[in-house]
Amino acid sequence: MDDYGPVQVLVVGFEGASFRGEILPELARLREERIIRLLDLVIVVKGNDGVVARVETTDLDPFEAEAFGAVAQSLLGINQDEVSAPGGDEPIPKGSMLDDTESWNVPDTIPTGTTAAVALIEHRWAIPLRDAIRRVGGRPLADRWIHPDDLLALYELAHQP
């Protein structure tokens, strides 16, 4: 795992199935500049009938993709009873390696009539920083992503009269 940087799960929703052309070029730029690596990207469509379909892609070789795909599906709590691949492909395997307090169910998160991109993104830029910390004997004690909206709320709370 020393070859990998920190991994983030990002779920982005869109009304209906309308994507604009701005996202993929930016994602490609970040990948080309080795800022990120796309470990798994699943496009999930939840139709008005509640049926969920998916399309998947990755930057990984087949061996890595199989390993991370299983991890992503387990982490996200994707259930084969609720999710099937479009075009008659086999359903996503059922089950979760994490308990219910550590995972969430993507189909439950996505509103009906919505398309979501579920990405497992490796932050390649962080690898040299992590390595430098290790070289001087440091080790992470805690880490957490903070959403910009949460930062703003904390700022406003701290600056109340």
C-alpha positions in Angstrom: 0.0 0.0 0.0 3.0 2.3 0.1 2.5 2.9 -3.6 -0.9 4.5 -2.9 -1.9 7.9 -1.6 -5.0 8.8 0.4 -8.2 7.7 -1.1 -11.5 9.7 -1.1 -15.0 8.5 -1.9 -16.9 11.2 -3.8 -20.6 11.0 -4.7 -21.9 13.7 -7.0 -25.6 13.8 -8.1 -27.2 15.2 -11.2 -30.9 15.7 -12.1 -32.0 13.2 -14.7 -29.1 12.0 -16.9 -27.7 15.4 -17.9 -24.0 15.7 -17.7 -22.2 18.8 -19.0 -18.9 18.5 -20.9 -16.9 20.4 -18.3 -16.3 17.5 -15.8 -14.6 14.9 -17.9 -11.9 17.2 -19.3 -11.1 18.5 -15.8 -10.9 14.9 -14.5 -8.6 14.0 -17.5 -6.4 17.0 -16.7 -6.0 15.9 -13.0 -5.2 12.4 -14.1 -2.7 13.4 -16.8 -0.9 15.6 -14.3 -0.8 12.7 -11.8 -2.6 14.8 -9.2 -5.2 12.0 -8.8 -5.7 8.5 -10.0 -9.2 7.2 -10.6 -9.4 3.9 -8.7 -13.0 3.3 -9.5 -15.8 5.4 -11.1 -19.3 4.1 -11.2 -22.1 6.1 -12.9 -25.3 5.1 -11.2 -28.7 5.9 -12.6 -31.8 5.6 -10.4 -34.8 5.6 -12.7 -38.3 6.8 -11.8 -39.2 3.2 -11.2 -36.5 3.0 -8.5 -34.4 0.5 -10.6 -30.6 1.3 -10.4 -28.2 0.7 -13.2 -24.5 1.3 -13.4 -21.5 1.8 -15.7 -18.0 1.5 -14.3 -14.4 2.6 -15.3 -11.0 2.8 -13.7 -7.3 3.8 -14.3 -6.1 0.5 -12.7 -4.8 -2.6 -14.3 -7.3 -5.6 -14.3 -5.8 -7.1 -11.1 -5.9 -3.8 -9.2 -9.3 -2.9 -10.6 -10.8 -6.2 -9.4 -9.4 -5.7 -5.9 -10.4 -2.0 -5.6 -13.8 -2.6 -7.2 -14.6 -5.2 -4.5 -13.4 -2.8 -1.8 -15.4 0.1 -3.3 -18.6 -2.0 -3.6 -18.2 -3.2 0.0 -17.3 0.3 1.3 -20.4 1.7 -0.4 -22.7 -1.1 0.7 -23.9 -1.7 -2.8 -26.4 -4.6 -2.8 -27.0 -6.8 -5.8 -30.7 -7.0 -5.0 -30.9 -3.2 -5.7 -28.2 -2.7 -8.4 -27.8 -4.3 -11.8 -25.5 -3.5 -14.6 -27.1 -2.1 -17.8 -27.1 -4.3 -20.9 -27.6 -7.6 -19.1 -24.2 -7.7 -17.4 -23.9 -9.6 -14.2 -25.1 -7.7 -11.0 -22.7 -6.2 -8.6 -21.8 -8.8 -5.9 -23.9 -8.7 -2.8 -22.5 -8.0 0.7 -20.4 -5.7 2.6 -17.1 -6.2 4.5 -18.0 -3.3 6.8 -20.9 -3.2 9.2 -23.9 -0.8 8.8 -22.3 1.9 10.9 -19.2 2.1 8.6 -20.9 2.0 5.2 -23.8 3.5 3.4 -26.0 2.2 0.7 -25.6 4.2 -2.5 -29.0 3.3 -4.0 -30.6 4.7 -0.8 -28.5 7.9 -1.1 -29.5 8.7 -4.7 -32.9 10.3 -5.2 -35.3 8.7 -7.8 -34.7 10.2 -11.3 -31.1 11.1 -10.5 -27.8 10.1 -12.0 -24.8 10.0 -9.6 -21.1 9.6 -10.2 -19.5 7.6 -7.4 -15.7 8.0 -7.6 -12.9 6.4 -5.6 -10.1 8.9 -6.1 -6.5 8.4 -5.0 -4.7 11.7 -4.2 -1.3 11.1 -5.8 -0.1 14.6 -4.8 0.0 13.5 -1.2 2.4 10.6 -1.6 5.7 12.7 -1.5 4.3 14.6 1.6 3.5 11.3 3.3 6.9 9.9 2.5 8.7 13.0 3.8 6.8 12.7 7.1 7.8 9.1 7.4 11.4 9.8 6.7 11.6 12.1 9.7 9.8 9.6 11.9 6.4 11.1 11.8 3.1 9.2 11.5 -0.5 10.3 11.0 -2.5 10.5 14.3 -5.7 11.6 12.6 -7.1 12.9 9.4 -10.4 14.0 8.1 -11.8 15.8 5.1 -13.7 19.0 5.9 -16.2 20.2 3.4 -15.9 24.0 2.6 -19.5 24.5 3.8 -18.5 23.1 7.2 -15.5 25.4 7.3 -17.7 28.4 6.6 -20.1 27.3 9.3 -17.3 26.9 11.8 -15.9 30.3 10.9 -19.3 32.0 11.3 -19.8 30.2 14.7 -16.3 31.3 15.9 -17.0 34.9 14.9 -20.4 35.3 16.4 -20.7 38.3 18.8 
